[in-house]
């Protein structure tokens, strides 16, 4: 029923100017429009609605992630744009902050200005992101 319907992703933000700088300038997403309720971005064909809220407590788990072809290059590029990789106690991450999962996936996490936990991941055997 919904298998062919486009997906819209949602995150909460408290400051649309700050969120725009992060998502558009630091991460490279395209701004679609903004209204009183949301800042709407294009995340490679997926509508990302950053909902404007007066206050927000982020969840402790990953809220949104991207599949990438070259995780080292991606982590390096976002770091050059001022985005810091998160480090977690008990998770063996390399110098760049990338964790190698038992499945062979390689994952790095970072936070947006409101504390939403985001990730980039490279999966074994994939030459193109899905």
Backbone as CSV, one residue per row, in Angstrom:
resi,resn,N_x,N_y,N_z,CA_x,CA_y,CA_z,C_x,C_y,C_z
1,UNK,0.815,-1.190,0.000,0.000,0.000,0.000,0.864,1.262,0.000
2,UNK,1.837,1.367,0.911,2.693,2.558,0.944,4.068,2.295,0.334
3,UNK,4.281,1.097,-0.181,5.585,0.730,-0.724,6.056,1.571,-1.886
4,UNK,5.140,2.221,-2.581,5.527,3.060,-3.717,5.295,4.547,-3.457
5,UNK,4.847,4.877,-2.245,4.595,6.280,-1.906,5.890,6.951,-1.455
6,UNK,6.105,8.199,-1.830,7.305,8.911,-1.374,7.310,9.048,0.147
7,UNK,8.503,9.029,0.710,8.685,9.159,2.158,9.024,10.608,2.486
8,UNK,8.496,11.092,3.600,8.887,12.371,4.168,9.510,12.083,5.529
9,UNK,10.688,12.616,5.763,11.362,12.452,7.059,11.135,13.712,7.884
10,UNK,11.046,13.546,9.203,10.785,14.665,10.103,11.835,14.715,11.203
11,UNK,12.288,15.913,11.527,13.104,16.175,12.702,12.590,17.458,13.334
12,UNK,12.856,17.643,14.608,12.464,18.865,15.299,13.653,19.807,15.402
13,UNK,13.378,21.104,15.248,14.409,22.143,15.402,13.826,23.305,16.197
14,UNK,14.703,24.047,16.849,14.247,25.213,17.612,14.659,26.536,16.983
15,UNK,15.563,26.505,16.004,16.060,27.728,15.376,16.302,27.433,13.900
16,UNK,15.425,27.930,13.036,15.522,27.595,11.612,16.749,28.196,10.940
17,UNK,17.209,29.351,11.380,18.419,29.942,10.790,19.633,29.070,11.085
18,UNK,19.746,28.653,12.326,20.858,27.784,12.735,20.767,26.436,12.013
19,UNK,19.566,25.888,11.909,19.369,24.608,11.224,19.698,24.728,9.737
20,UNK,19.316,25.846,9.120,19.611,26.055,7.707,21.114,26.099,7.459
21,UNK,21.841,26.798,8.301,23.300,26.847,8.164,23.896,25.444,8.257
22,UNK,23.398,24.658,9.198,23.925,23.309,9.390,23.562,22.396,8.223
23,UNK,22.273,22.259,7.952,21.828,21.286,6.948,22.172,21.703,5.517
24,UNK,22.064,22.987,5.210,22.342,23.438,3.842,23.822,23.709,3.618
25,UNK,24.428,24.503,4.501,25.823,24.893,4.291,26.807,23.792,4.690
26,UNK,26.634,23.202,5.865,27.596,22.203,6.335,27.379,20.830,5.697
27,UNK,26.109,20.431,5.490,25.835,19.096,4.945,25.518,19.093,3.457
28,UNK,25.147,20.242,2.902,24.919,20.326,1.461,23.525,19.953,0.980
29,UNK,22.533,19.944,1.868,21.166,19.682,1.436,20.589,20.940,0.795
30,UNK,19.641,20.735,-0.118,19.016,21.854,-0.829,17.763,22.305,-0.097
31,UNK,17.686,23.604,0.119,16.502,24.209,0.740,15.378,24.264,-0.292
32,UNK,14.188,23.780,0.079,13.035,23.798,-0.806,12.174,25.011,-0.475
33,UNK,11.774,25.143,0.777,11.032,26.317,1.232,10.980,26.337,2.741
34,UNK,10.499,27.456,3.269,10.301,27.608,4.701,8.989,28.331,4.926
35,UNK,8.239,27.880,5.927,7.027,28.582,6.330,7.021,28.684,7.850
36,UNK,5.898,29.050,8.426,5.825,29.212,9.882,5.982,27.907,10.642
37,UNK,5.826,26.782,9.962,5.809,25.493,10.629,7.067,24.658,10.431
38,UNK,7.758,24.848,9.306,8.897,23.974,9.011,9.858,24.602,8.014
39,UNK,11.083,24.152,8.089,12.095,24.381,7.066,12.135,23.071,6.286
40,UNK,11.884,23.138,4.981,11.783,21.927,4.174,12.991,21.835,3.253
41,UNK,13.635,20.675,3.289,14.851,20.428,2.518,14.670,19.227,1.609
42,UNK,15.490,19.170,0.569,15.534,18.004,-0.307,16.771,17.205,0.075
43,UNK,16.555,15.987,0.552,17.649,15.095,0.924,17.700,13.973,-0.114
44,UNK,18.262,14.284,-1.265,18.399,13.339,-2.383,17.062,12.710,-2.749
45,UNK,16.053,13.560,-2.926,14.733,13.097,-3.338,13.779,12.802,-2.195
46,UNK,14.266,12.814,-0.979,13.406,12.629,0.190,13.152,13.999,0.804
47,UNK,11.886,14.311,1.038,11.560,15.572,1.697,11.912,15.457,3.171
48,UNK,12.757,16.356,3.644,13.121,16.428,5.057,12.468,17.667,5.638
49,UNK,11.465,17.464,6.487,10.745,18.569,7.124,11.326,18.780,8.512
50,UNK,11.996,19.906,8.679,12.532,20.278,9.980,11.462,21.104,10.668
51,UNK,10.730,20.465,11.568,9.582,21.078,12.231,10.031,22.076,13.274
52,UNK,9.477,23.258,13.202,9.811,24.317,14.157,9.043,24.093,15.457
53,UNK,9.793,23.953,16.535,9.191,23.739,17.850,9.825,24.711,18.844
54,UNK,9.103,25.100,19.897,9.666,26.057,20.855,10.737,25.454,21.762
55,UNK,10.624,24.163,22.037,11.603,23.478,22.895,11.671,22.028,22.438
56,UNK,12.825,21.405,22.687,13.023,20.051,22.171,14.065,19.322,22.998
57,UNK,13.793,18.060,23.294,14.773,17.186,23.930,15.071,16.066,22.940
58,UNK,16.297,16.002,22.433,16.604,14.987,21.422,16.593,13.573,22.012
59,UNK,16.305,12.608,21.165,16.333,11.205,21.553,17.779,10.721,21.612
60,UNK,18.064,9.670,22.377,19.449,9.206,22.514,19.913,8.311,21.361
61,UNK,19.048,8.032,20.399,19.380,7.133,19.302,19.424,7.897,17.981
62,UNK,19.929,7.251,16.942,20.035,7.867,15.626,18.648,8.197,15.084
63,UNK,18.458,9.454,14.693,17.176,9.905,14.172,17.135,9.907,12.650
64,UNK,18.298,10.058,12.012,18.357,10.158,10.554,19.766,9.800,10.117
65,UNK,19.869,9.085,8.990,21.193,8.704,8.501,21.247,8.682,6.990
66,UNK,22.460,8.718,6.485,22.714,8.682,5.045,23.623,7.519,4.722
67,UNK,23.362,6.855,3.587,24.252,5.819,3.054,25.226,6.529,2.119
68,UNK,26.506,6.299,2.306,27.521,6.976,1.501,28.442,5.957,0.848
69,UNK,29.087,6.363,-0.240,30.023,5.490,-0.955,31.389,5.446,-0.292
70,UNK,31.830,6.584,0.255,33.177,6.694,0.824,33.060,7.408,2.163
71,UNK,32.990,6.634,3.234,32.741,7.221,4.545,33.892,8.107,5.003
72,UNK,35.136,7.724,4.682,36.260,8.564,5.087,36.174,9.941,4.451
73,UNK,35.890,9.980,3.151,35.786,11.258,2.445,34.621,12.078,2.988
74,UNK,33.504,11.424,3.277,32.333,12.133,3.797,32.614,12.717,5.167
75,UNK,33.196,11.919,6.057,33.518,12.396,7.406,34.518,13.547,7.333
76,UNK,35.492,13.433,6.450,36.477,14.499,6.286,35.818,15.785,5.790
77,UNK,34.926,15.656,4.820,34.278,16.844,4.248,33.370,17.536,5.269
78,UNK,32.579,16.765,6.016,31.708,17.421,6.987,32.531,18.021,8.128
79,UNK,33.657,17.383,8.462,34.539,17.947,9.497,35.113,19.282,9.026
80,UNK,35.472,19.376,7.745,35.969,20.641,7.185,34.902,21.732,7.262
81,UNK,33.632,21.318,7.297,32.519,22.264,7.398,32.098,22.501,8.842
82,UNK,32.931,22.070,9.794,32.689,22.358,11.199,31.839,21.358,11.956
83,UNK,31.565,20.202,11.360,30.746,19.184,12.018,31.653,18.199,12.746
84,UNK,31.428,18.040,14.046,32.244,17.141,14.868,31.607,15.762,14.948
85,UNK,32.420,14.737,14.785,31.959,13.360,14.920,31.790,13.044,16.404
86,UNK,30.691,12.357,16.726,30.428,11.933,18.103,31.274,10.706,18.437
87,UNK,31.713,10.658,19.649,32.424,9.470,20.148,31.635,8.920,21.315
88,UNK,31.549,7.583,21.358,30.756,6.922,22.386,31.636,5.977,23.194
89,UNK,31.511,6.065,24.508,32.252,5.167,25.394,31.854,3.725,25.083
90,UNK,32.843,2.866,24.989,32.583,1.453,24.742,32.392,1.086,23.284
91,UNK,32.406,2.078,22.396,32.280,1.805,20.960,33.649,2.043,20.334
92,UNK,34.291,0.987,19.818,35.626,1.166,19.237,35.583,1.901,17.898
93,UNK,35.902,3.193,17.943,35.911,4.014,16.737,37.360,4.334,16.372
94,UNK,37.628,4.449,15.080,38.986,4.761,14.635,39.295,6.245,14.846
95,UNK,40.446,6.690,14.353,40.884,8.077,14.553,39.877,9.092,14.021
96,UNK,39.163,8.745,12.947,38.183,9.653,12.359,36.821,9.557,13.053
97,UNK,36.673,8.616,13.995,35.413,8.436,14.688,34.485,7.442,14.013
98,UNK,35.028,6.624,13.119,34.227,5.649,12.375,34.267,4.308,13.096
99,UNK,33.090,3.715,13.293,32.967,2.407,13.920,32.772,1.358,12.846
100,UNK,33.473,0.237,12.956,33.283,-0.898,12.054,32.384,-1.905,12.751
101,UNK,31.160,-2.027,12.254,30.175,-2.941,12.841,30.509,-4.383,12.479
102,UNK,30.041,-5.349,13.262,30.275,-6.756,12.938,29.777,-7.146,11.545
103,UNK,28.760,-6.467,11.029,28.216,-6.761,9.695,29.147,-6.315,8.576
104,UNK,30.139,-5.491,8.917,31.018,-4.915,7.911,30.672,-3.474,7.578
105,UNK,29.525,-3.017,8.046,29.157,-1.612,7.848,30.118,-0.730,8.632
106,UNK,30.357,0.459,8.117,31.196,1.440,8.803,30.336,2.671,9.018
107,UNK,30.267,3.143,10.278,29.303,4.170,10.660,29.981,5.255,11.482
108,UNK,29.576,6.496,11.235,30.012,7.630,12.061,28.777,8.446,12.403
109,UNK,28.775,9.018,13.599,27.634,9.796,14.078,28.036,11.239,14.335
110,UNK,27.060,12.127,14.241,27.266,13.537,14.546,25.914,14.117,14.932
111,UNK,25.921,15.299,15.513,24.675,15.916,15.980,24.401,17.216,15.238
112,UNK,23.117,17.499,15.047,22.734,18.796,14.495,22.704,19.806,15.644
113,UNK,22.479,21.085,15.371,22.514,22.098,16.437,21.503,21.868,17.567
114,UNK,20.435,21.107,17.313,19.455,20.816,18.359,19.732,19.498,19.073
115,UNK,20.808,18.822,18.701,21.170,17.580,19.371,20.630,16.321,18.730
116,UNK,19.919,16.440,17.595,19.475,15.237,16.889,20.699,14.435,16.472
117,UNK,20.700,13.147,16.765,21.819,12.283,16.407,21.636,11.800,14.970
118,UNK,22.609,12.094,14.125,22.595,11.764,12.710,23.754,10.833,12.417
119,UNK,23.707,10.134,11.286,24.800,9.230,10.958,25.067,9.193,9.460
120,UNK,26.263,8.738,9.138,26.615,8.350,7.779,27.123,6.923,7.873
121,UNK,26.805,6.117,6.861,27.199,4.710,6.889,27.593,4.245,5.498
122,UNK,28.611,3.414,5.480,29.037,2.763,4.243,28.868,1.264,4.485
123,UNK,28.141,0.602,3.580,27.840,-0.810,3.740,28.712,-1.640,2.821
124,UNK,29.122,-2.844,3.261,30.027,-3.660,2.450,29.385,-4.067,1.125
125,UNK,30.192,-4.042,0.084,29.720,-4.479,-1.212,28.905,-3.470,-1.983
126,UNK,28.618,-2.332,-1.406,27.833,-1.332,-2.128,28.759,-0.356,-2.833
127,UNK,28.509,-0.167,-4.112,29.295,0.811,-4.865,28.503,2.075,-5.109
128,UNK,27.194,2.013,-4.923,26.323,3.171,-5.093,25.404,3.243,-3.885
129,UNK,25.160,4.443,-3.343,24.157,4.529,-2.291,22.772,4.239,-2.859
130,UNK,21.924,3.667,-2.034,20.560,3.341,-2.488,19.724,4.574,-2.612
